[in-house]
Amino acid sequence: MRADHLLSNLHIAVTRPLDQAASLNVAITQHGGTAIAFPLLAIVALDDYQAFEQQLNRINTTDLAIFISSNAVDYAMPHLIKKFGKIPEHLKFAAIGHQTAKALAQYGVHEVLVPHTRFDSETLLALPELQDVSAKTIAIFRGVGGRELMAETLKARGADVYFAESYRRVNPQHNADLLAAQWRQNKLDAVIVTSSEAMRYLLQMAQHAEWLTHVTLCVNHERIAEQPRQLGLKVLVASAPGDEAMLQCLSQLVKHHD
């Protein structure tokens, strides 16, 4: 990615977990913008893995393991490999996107069912391999809580579905004072939010704050745009997942900014 002025003089808060924000922060800087780290999600281990270990007992009779995120891979696979000594040969794998599939490859899983267009539950569920799942047992590896769509749809198609939850998400921020201060200094133009959960935290902490009505929220999925739009906030939706599309989305602000 070459350095240019695509995001010249823009100040952009990035709310992704710190490790997941790194590449985007670098890209923003390379394109002439200023990235402000404001993680609204942090991924942490569970206090107790007893329930998760019990779910792993079901792997021998499970046909398909679906991984919802690379975090699910990193927090679950070491337990799974330790328990079985290797990857169970009968088990098939699916991942919500290429990053998650890449994480599975690091643990030696190379045949993974992945959607090719958008990386979300809906696109994964649309794959032909997931249509006829009656009498199949499917494990969904994820963090504590989260969307029920995947499980409900597969159950409706006749599968026996269970969750294997191996991490939890917390909001590391106590308030949005940093963003308010940045805005007062004319140093906040946009906030990038790439999960519904992070959006919920942001709106909870900043509700009725003046700065929130002036900045643009840049999101990567229509679903994340719903709540802020209902509140009348300015929202832009990137055309695809990934950093490139998000940078293009942000670049629309430069014209208004000049």
C-alpha positions in Angstrom: 0.0 0.0 0.0 1.7 3.2 -1.1 1.7 6.3 1.0 -0.6 9.0 -0.4 -3.1 11.7 0.8 -6.3 9.7 0.5 -7.2 10.5 4.1 -5.3 13.8 4.4 -5.9 15.6 7.7 -8.6 13.2 8.9 -8.6 12.1 12.5 -10.1 8.7 12.8 -10.9 6.7 16.0 -10.6 2.9 15.6 -12.7 0.9 18.0 -11.4 -2.6 17.1 -9.6 -4.7 19.7 -5.9 -3.5 19.8 -4.3 -6.5 18.0 -7.0 -6.5 15.3 -6.7 -2.7 14.8 -3.0 -2.7 14.0 -3.0 -3.1 10.2 -5.8 -0.6 9.8 -4.1 2.0 12.0 -0.9 1.7 9.9 -2.9 2.1 6.7 -4.7 5.2 7.9 -1.3 6.8 8.8 0.2 5.8 5.4 -2.7 7.6 3.7 -2.2 10.8 5.6 -4.7 10.4 8.3 -4.3 10.2 12.1 -5.5 7.0 13.9 -6.8 7.2 17.4 -6.8 3.9 19.3 -10.1 3.6 21.2 -10.8 -0.2 21.5 -14.4 -0.9 22.5 -13.8 -4.6 22.7 -11.1 -6.7 24.4 -10.9 -10.4 24.0 -10.2 -12.2 27.3 -9.9 -15.9 28.4 -12.7 -17.4 30.4 -12.3 -17.7 34.1 -13.2 -21.4 34.0 -13.0 -23.8 31.0 -14.9 -26.6 32.6 -18.1 -26.1 30.6 -16.0 -25.7 27.4 -14.1 -29.0 28.1 -17.4 -30.8 28.6 -18.6 -29.6 25.1 -15.3 -31.0 23.7 -16.5 -34.4 24.9 -19.1 -34.2 22.2 -16.6 -33.8 19.3 -16.4 -37.5 18.7 -20.0 -37.5 17.5 -19.9 -34.1 15.9 -19.9 -33.8 12.1 -19.0 -30.1 11.5 -17.2 -27.5 13.6 -18.0 -23.9 12.6 -15.6 -21.2 13.8 -17.1 -17.7 14.1 -13.9 -15.8 14.5 -10.1 -16.1 14.6 -10.4 -15.6 18.4 -12.6 -18.7 18.6 -9.8 -20.6 16.8 -7.0 -19.2 19.1 -8.9 -19.9 22.3 -10.4 -23.3 21.4 -7.9 -25.2 19.2 -5.1 -25.6 21.8 -7.7 -27.2 24.1 -9.1 -29.4 21.3 -5.6 -30.6 20.2 -4.5 -31.2 23.8 -7.6 -33.3 24.5 -7.4 -35.5 21.3 -3.7 -35.3 20.7 -4.4 -34.3 17.1 -7.2 -33.0 15.0 -10.0 -35.6 14.9 -10.0 -37.0 11.4 -13.8 -37.3 11.0 -14.4 -33.7 11.8 -15.1 -31.2 9.1 -14.4 -27.5 9.5 -16.1 -24.3 8.4 -15.1 -20.6 9.0 -16.9 -17.3 8.8 -14.2 -15.8 6.6 -10.6 -16.0 5.3 -8.9 -14.6 8.4 -10.6 -17.3 10.5 -9.6 -20.0 8.0 -6.0 -18.7 8.0 -6.0 -19.0 11.8 -7.2 -22.7 11.5 -4.4 -23.4 9.0 -1.9 -22.4 11.7 -3.2 -25.4 13.8 -3.0 -27.7 10.8 -6.6 -27.5 9.5 -6.3 -26.9 5.8 -9.7 -28.0 4.4 -12.1 -25.4 5.5 -15.5 -24.4 4.1 -15.5 -20.6 3.7 -17.9 -18.1 2.1 -16.4 -16.2 -0.9 -18.3 -12.9 -0.9 -19.3 -11.3 2.4 -17.9 -12.8 5.5 -20.9 -13.2 7.8 -23.4 -15.8 9.1 -25.9 -15.2 6.3 -23.3 -15.9 3.6 -21.9 -19.0 5.3 -25.5 -20.3 5.7 -26.1 -19.8 2.0 -23.4 -22.2 1.0 -24.7 -25.4 -0.7 -22.8 -27.6 1.8 -24.9 -26.2 4.6 -28.3 -26.8 3.1 -28.9 -30.4 3.8 -27.8 -30.9 7.4 -30.6 -32.9 8.8 -29.4 -35.5 11.4 -26.0 -33.8 11.4 -24.4 -32.6 14.7 -22.8 -29.2 14.4 -20.6 -27.3 16.9 -20.4 -23.5 16.8 -17.2 -22.3 18.3 -17.5 -18.7 19.4 -17.2 -16.2 22.3 -19.8 -16.1 25.2 -23.1 -14.7 23.8 -23.4 -13.5 20.3 -25.9 -13.9 17.4 -28.3 -16.8 17.4 -29.0 -16.7 13.7 -26.5 -19.4 12.7 -27.7 -21.9 15.3 -31.4 -21.2 14.7 -31.1 -21.6 11.0 -29.2 -24.9 11.2 -31.7 -26.2 13.7 -34.5 -25.3 11.4 -32.7 -27.3 8.7 -32.7 -30.4 11.0 -29.3 -30.3 12.6 -28.4 -30.9 16.2 -26.5 -27.7 17.2 -24.5 -26.8 20.3 -22.2 -23.9 21.2 -18.6 -24.3 22.4 -17.7 -20.9 23.9 -14.0 -20.3 24.6 -13.5 -16.6 25.3 -15.5 -13.5 26.3 -15.6 -9.9 25.1 -15.4 -7.0 27.5 -15.5 -3.2 27.0 -12.1 -1.9 28.2 -13.4 1.8 28.2 -15.3 3.4 31.1 -16.4 6.5 29.3 -16.0 8.3 26.0 -14.2 11.3 27.4 -11.2 10.8 25.1 -13.3 11.1 22.0 -15.2 14.1 23.4 -11.8 15.9 24.1 -10.5 15.0 20.6 -13.6 16.5 19.0 -13.4 19.7 21.0 -9.9 20.1 19.7 -11.1 19.6 16.1 -9.3 16.3 16.0 -12.1 13.8 15.5 -13.8 13.3 12.1 -14.8 9.7 12.1 -15.2 6.6 14.3 -14.7 3.1 12.8 -17.0 0.5 14.3 -16.9 -3.0 12.9 -19.1 -5.0 15.3 -22.7 -4.5 16.6 -21.4 -5.1 20.1 -18.9 -2.3 19.9 -21.6 0.0 18.4 -23.8 -0.8 21.4 -21.0 0.2 23.8 -20.3 3.4 21.9 -23.9 4.5 21.9 -24.3 3.6 25.6 -21.3 5.7 26.6 -21.8 8.6 24.3 -25.6 8.9 24.2 -26.8 12.5 23.8 -23.2 13.7 23.6 -22.9 16.6 21.1 -19.7 15.3 19.4 -21.5 12.1 18.4 -23.9 14.1 16.2 -21.0 15.8 14.3 -18.7 12.8 13.5 -19.3 10.1 10.9 -19.5 6.5 12.0 -17.9 4.2 9.4 -19.1 0.6 9.6 -18.5 -2.5 7.5 -22.0 -4.1 7.6 -25.6 -2.8 7.1 -26.5 -4.5 10.4 -24.1 -2.3 12.4 -25.6 0.8 10.7 -29.2 0.2 11.8 -29.0 1.5 15.4 -27.1 4.7 14.8 -29.3 5.5 11.8 -32.4 5.2 13.9 -30.8 7.8 16.2 -30.2 10.1 13.2 -26.4 9.9 13.3 -24.2 10.1 10.3 -23.2 6.6 9.1 -21.2 5.4 6.1 -21.2 1.6 5.2 -18.1 0.2 3.5 -18.8 -1.7 0.3 -17.0 -4.9 1.5 -15.2 -6.3 4.6 -11.5 -5.6 4.9 -9.2 -2.6 5.4 -9.2 -1.5 1.7 -13.0 -1.0 1.5 -12.9 0.8 4.9 -10.2 3.2 3.6 -12.3 3.9 0.5 -15.3 4.6 2.8 -13.2 7.0 4.9 -11.9 8.8 1.8 -15.5 10.0 1.1 -15.1 12.3 4.1 -12.1 14.2 2.7 -14.2 16.0 0.2 -16.6 17.2 2.9 -13.6 18.1 5.1 -11.7 20.3 2.7 
